[in-house]
């Protein structure tokens, strides 16, 4: 297709954009590869030397641009929000880079990237010697993260290996200060806290850049050779505690009951005391009154007392023997039978009255 104006594009607009080939020629002339041809040449590049040098310069230029792009892609990188990077330039610490786009000199700088917000976990089991010279198997777990990336990268060759050794050292020290019973039962929480404190001290001394977040004593067991015997000891201890609890509950129930009974007996005794005292005072008052009457009429009072005594005695007796004066026979009165017969007759009359009604 032929255009009327070579300076316009196919849509009729003026083409003011620089020609890429022209740019390449200028760049080649700067590099020394675009020399002018001899005087008998027209400068069109038809000579043998010019036809060889110009394409070579273009290849070198393209190669330089390609290399620059690849190199730039290796120098620029991005870090996530939880990541940090340490840059070493010529083997020395240069800077610590944070999240976002970052730059380094590829091939010159060394880069170490770590997730500093990740909580890591390590668990190990060791046989420990307690204070009372017993052996116990302790399983401990530690949760930690990177608090100082520079120290983590530069100060220690193997920070996590140092962590493992420090855990074992701290655990042996703390367990060695506790007895077997404390290690296996109630002292586990205190042991975990002491191990965490001592472990952090060790890591700070080594400058590992690690922060211990939590230490847990997962399991404590006696050695397998004595585990059965130890289980028997534990069962006996549990039985002891159970029986003690039962005894305490029984004591709590029986002591208040005994105290209540004691109070009831004390009140009963006090009431009986008041009753006896009142009765005695009444008898004394009655005796004084009788004495006054007796002094007025001794015979009448004496006979009255005698009759009252007989009435009191005979009213509680069911059999009476009567001695007839001047005779040899005794008269027997079966008062119990008489009273029983009278009661039967009264009951019969009551039933007949109910039937009539």
TORVEXVEX-764318 format. One record per atom (N, C-alpha, C): x, y, z. Coordinates in steps of 0.2 Angstrom, whole numbers, plus 5000, padded with zeros to 4 digits. Layout:
<pts>
XYZ;...
</pts>
This chain:
<pts>
500449945000;500050005000;500450065000;500350114996;500750174995;500350234999;500750265002;500450325006;500650385003;500250435003;500350504999;500950535003;500950535010;501450565014;501750515018;502450505017;502750455021;502850475028;502750535030;502750565037;502150555041;501650525037;500950515040;500850435041;500450415046;500250345047;499650335043;499450265042;498950245038;498250285039;498150315045;497550345047;497650425046;498150445043;498250515041;498550555046;498750525052;499050565057;499750575056;500050625058;500750645057;501150595062;501650565059;502050515063;502650545065;502650575072;503150605075;503550555080;503350495080;503750445085;504450435082;504950435086;505550415084;505650345081;506050335076;506150275073;506650235078;506450175079;506850125083;507550115080;507550105074;508150095070;508650155071;508350215070;508750275071;509050275078;508650255083;508850255090;509450205090;509350155087;509950105088;510550125084;510450165079;511050185075;511350235079;511050285083;511350335087;511650295093;511350245096;511750215101;512350175099;512250155092;512850115090;513450165088;513250225086;513750275085;514150295091;513750295097;514050315103;514550255105;514350195104;514750145106;515350135101;515350175095;515850175090;515750125085;515250095084;515050045079;514750075073;514550135073;514250165067;514650215064;515250205061;515750245058;515450265051;515650325049;515350345042;515750305037;515450295031;515850265026;516250305022;516650275017;517150315013;516850365009;517150415006;516950465002;516550444996;516750394993;516450374987;515750334989;515650324995;515050284997;514450334998;513850314998;513250354999;513050355006;513350315011;513150315018;512550275019;512450225014;511850185015;511950125018;512650105020;512850045023;512949995018;513150005012;513149955007;513849925007;514349955010;515049935010;515149875014;515649835013;515749775017;515849785024;516249835026;516349845033;515749865037;515449915034;514849945037;514249885038;514249845033;513649795033;513849745039;514449735041;514649685046;514549715053;514749785054;514849815060;514149835063;513649855059;513049875061;512649825064;512549765061;512149715064;512449685070;513049685071;513449665077;513249715083;513249775081;513149825087;512349815089;511949805084;511249795086;511149735090;511549675089;511449615093;511749635100;512249665100;512549685107;512049725111;511749775108;511349815111;510649785114;510449735109;509849695111;510049655117;510649625116;510849585122;510949625128;511149685128;511249725134;510549735137;510149755133;509449775135;509149705139;509249655135;508949585138;509249575145;509949585145;510249565151;510049615157;509949675155;509749725160;509049705163;508549685158;507949665161;507949605165;508349555163;508349495167;508749515174;509249555174;509549575180;509149615185;508749655182;508249695186;507749655189;507549605185;507049555188;507349515194;507949505194;508249465199;508449515205;508449575204;508649625210;508049645213;507449655210;506849675213;506449615215;506149615222;505749565224;505249595229;504749555231;504249575236;504249535242;504149565248;504049525254;503349535257;503049475259;502449475262;502449515269;501849525272;501749555278;502149525284;502149455283;502449425289;503149405288;503449425282;504149415281;504649465282;505249455283;505749505284;506349475280;506849515278;507449495274;508049525277;508549495277;509249515279;509649515273;510049575272;510449575266;511149585268;511549535265;512349545267;512649565260;513049615260;513449635255;514149625256;514449585251;515149565252;515249525258;514749495261;514849455267;514649485273;514549555273;514449595279;513649615279;513449625285;512749645286;512649715283;512149725278;512049785275;511349815278;510849785278;510149805280;509649755281;509149765285;508549725286;507949755282;507649715278;507149745274;506449715276;505949755275;505249745278;504849725272;504149725273;503649705268;503649755263;503449725257;503349765251;503949755246;503949805241;504549795236;505149815239;505649775237;506349785240;506849775234;507449795235;507949795230;508649765233;508949725229;509649705231;510049695224;510649685225;511149685220;511249605219;510949585213;510949505212;511649485210;511849435213;512549415212;513049445217;512849495220;513349525225;513049525232;512449535233;512049535239;511849465241;511849445247;511549375249;510949395253;510449355252;509749375255;509549315259;509249325265;508949275269;508249305271;507749265269;507049285270;506749235276;506449255281;506149215286;505449245288;504949205289;504349225292;504349235299;504349295301;504449315308;503849315313;503249305310;502649305314;502449225315;502749185311;502549115312;502749085319;502349055322;502449015329;502648945327;503248935329;503548865328;503548825334;503548755333;503448715339;504048655338;504248645344;504748585345;504648545351;504648485350;504548435355;505048385356;505248365362;505748315363;505648275370;505848215370;505748175376;506448155378;506648165385;507248145388;507148115394;507648065396;507648035403;508048085408;507748105413;507948155418;508048115425;508548145428;508748125435;508448175440;507948155445;507648195449;508048215455;507848255460;508248275466;508348215470;507848165471;507848115475;508148055472;508548065466;508948015463;508447955459;507947985456;507447935452;507547965445;507347915441;507447925434;506647935431;506547985427;505847995424;505948025417;505547995413;505448015406;505048075405;505348135403;504948195402;504848215395;504248225393;504148255386;503948325386;504348375383;504248445384;504148475377;503748525376;503648555370;503748635371;504048665366;504148735366;503848765360;503548825361;503248865355;503648925355;503948945349;504449005349;504349035342;504649095341;504649125335;505249175334;505349195328;505949235327;505849315329;506149335334;506049405337;506549455334;507149425332;507649475329;508049435323;507849455317;508049415311;508849425310;509049485312;509849495311;510249445315;510049435322;510349395326;510249315324;509649305322;509449235320;509949215314;510049265309;510449245303;511249245305;511449295309;512149305309;512549285315;512149275321;512549265327;512649185328;512149145326;512249075327;512149035321;512548985320;512548945314;511948905313;511748875319;511048835319;510648855325;510248915324;509848935330;509348885333;509048845329;508548795331;508948735334;509548725332;509948665335;510148695342;510348755343;510448785349;509848785354;509248795351;508648795355;508548725358;508648675354;508548605356;509048585362;509648605361;510148595367;510048635373;509748695372;509548745378;508948715381;508548685378;507948655381;508148595385;508548555383;508748495386;509148515393;509548565392;509948595398;509548625403;509048665401;508648695406;508148645409;507948595405;507548545408;507848505413;508448485412;508848445417;509048485423;509148545422;509248585428;508648595433;508048605430;507448615434;507248545437;507248495433;506948435435;507448405441;508148425440;508548405445;508448435452;508048495452;507948525458;507248505461;506948455458;506248435460;506248355462;505848335466;505748265467;505348225462;505348165463;504948125458;504248135458;503948145464;503248155465;503048225462;503448275464;503348345461;503348345453;503848305450;503848305443;503248265440;503048215443;502548175440;501848205442;501748245447;501048255449;500948335449;501048365455;500748435456;501348485454;501948465453;502448515451;502548525444;502148495439;502348505432;502248575429;501748605432;501648675429;502248725432;502448715438;503048755440;503648735436;503748675435;504348655431;504348685424;503748685421;503648715414;503848795414;503548825419;503748895420;504448915421;504748875425;505548885427;505948865420;505748815417;506048795411;506048855406;505448885405;505348935400;505848995402;505849015408;506249065410;506949055409;507248995411;507948975410;508048975403;507648945399;507748935392;507849005388;507449055390;507449115387;508149155389;508349135395;509049165397;509549135393;509549075392;510049045387;510049075380;509449075377;509449105371;509649175370;509549215375;509749285375;510549285376;510749245380;511549245380;511849225374;511549175370;511849155364;511649205358;511149255360;510949295355;510649265348;510249215349;509949175344;509449215340;509149265343;508549305340;507949265341;507849215345;507249175346;506849205352;506249205352;505849215358;505349155360;505449135366;505049075368;504349105370;503849075367;503149105369;502849055375;502948995374;502648945379;503048885380;503148855386;503448785387;502848745390;502748685388;502248645391;502648575393;502448545399;502648475400;502148435398;502248405392;501648365389;501548295393;502048265395;502048205399;502648185403;502448155409;503048135413;502848065415;503248015414;503147945415;503847915418;503747865423;504347835425;504547785420;505247765421;505447715416;505047655415;505047625409;504647565407;504747505412;505347505415;505547445419;505147445425;504947505428;504647515434;503947545434;503747545428;503047575427;502547545431;502547475430;501947435434;501947455441;502547445444;502647465451;502447535453;502647585449;502447645450;501647655449;501347625445;500647625444;500247605450;500547555453;500247525460;500347585465;500947615465;501047665470;500547725469;500447745463;499947795461;499247775463;499047715462;498347685463;498247685471;498847665475;498747665482;498747745485;499047785481;498947855484;498247885482;498047865476;497347885475;496847855480;496947785482;496447755487;496547795493;497147815495;497247855501;496847915501;496947955496;496548015495;495848005496;495647955492;494847935492;494647925499;494947885503;494747865509;494847925514;495347965513;495348025517;494748075516;494548075510;493948115508;493348095511;493248025510;492647995513;492648005521;493247995524;493248005531;493048085533;493348125529;493148195530;492448215529;492148185524;491448185523;491048155529;491248105531;490948065537;490948115543;491548145544;491648185550;491248245550;491148275544;490748335543;490048315544;489848255543;489148235544;488948215551;489448175554;489348155561;489448205566;489948245565;490048295571;489448345572;489148375567;488548415568;488048375571;487948315569;487448265572;487548255580;488148245581;488348225588;488248295592;488448345589;488348415593;487648425594;487248415589;486448425590;486248375596;486448315596;486148265601;486448295608;487048315608;487348345615;486848405617;486748445612;486348505614;485648485617;485348435613;484648405615;484748375622;485248335624;485248305630;485448365636;485748415634;485948465639;485248505640;484848515635;484248545636;483748505640;483748435639;483348385642;483548385650;484148385651;484448385658;484248445662;484248505658;484048565661;483348565663;482948545658;482148535659;482048485665;482348435665;482248385671;482448415677;483048455677;483248485683;482648535686;482448575681;481948625683;481248585686;481148535682;480548495684;480648465691;481248435693;481348405699;481348455705;481648515703;481648575708;480948595709;480548605704;479848625705;479448575709;479548515707;479248465711;479448465718;480048465720;480248465727;480048525730;480048585727;479748645730;479048635732;478648605727;477948595728;477848545734;478248495734;478148445740;478348475747;478848525746;478948555753;478348605755;478048635750;477548685751;476948645754;476848585751;476248535753;476348515760;477048495761;477148475768;477048525773;477248585771;477148645776;476348655777;475948645772;475248655773;474948595777;475248535776;474948475780;475148485788;475748515788;476048525795;475648575799;475348625795;474948675799;474248645800;473948595796;473348565797;473448515803;474048475802;474148425807;474148455814;474448515815;474548545821;473848565824;473348575819;472648595822;472248535823;472348485819;471948415821;472348355819;472748335824;473148285822;472848215820;472348195824;472048135822;471648135815;471348185814;470948185807;471448185802;471948225803;472448235797;472848165796;473048135802;473348065801;472948015798;472248015799;471847965796;471747985788;471748045787;471748065780;472348045776;472848055779;473548035776;473547955775;473247925780;473247855779;472847825773;472247855773;471747835767;472047855760;472347915760;472647935754;473247885752;473647865757;474147815755;473847745753;473347725756;473047665754;472747665747;472447725745;472147735739;472647735733;473247765735;473847765730;474147695729;474147655734;474447595734;473947545730;473347545732;472847495730;472647515722;472647575720;472447595713;472947565708;473547545710;474047515706;474147445707;473747415710;473747335711;473147305708;473247245705;472747205702;472547145706;472947135712;472747075716;472747095723;472247085727;472147105734;471947045738;472347035743;472246985748;471947015755;471346995757;471047025763;471046975769;471346995774;471346955780;470746965785;470346915786;469746925790;469946915797;469746955801;469946955808;469646895812;469946865815;469746805819;469646745815;469846745808;469746685804;470346655801;470346605798;470946575795;471046575788;470546605785;470546615777;470646685775;470946685769;471146745766;470646755760;470446815759;469946835754;470346865748;470346835742;470646855736;470246885732;470346945730;469946985725;470346995719;470146965713;470446965707;470247035703;470547085705;470347155702;470547155695;471047125693;471247125686;470647095681;470447035684;469947005680;469247045680;469147075686;468547115686;468547175682;469147205682;469247265677;469147245670;469447185668;469447165661;468747145659;468347115664;467647105662;467247165662;467347215666;466947275665;467147305659;467747305657;467947335650;467647305644;467547235645;467247195639;466447215639;466147225645;465447245645;465347315642;465847355644;465747425641;465847425634;466247385631;466347385624;465747355620;465447305624;464847275621;464247325620;464147355626;463647405626;463747465621;464447485620;464547535615;464447505608;464547445606;464447415599;463647415598;463247395603;462547385602;462247455601;462547505605;462247575604;462447595597;463047585594;463147605587;462747565582;462547495583;462147465579;461447495579;461247505585;460547535585;460447605582;460947645582;460947705578;460947695571;
</pts>
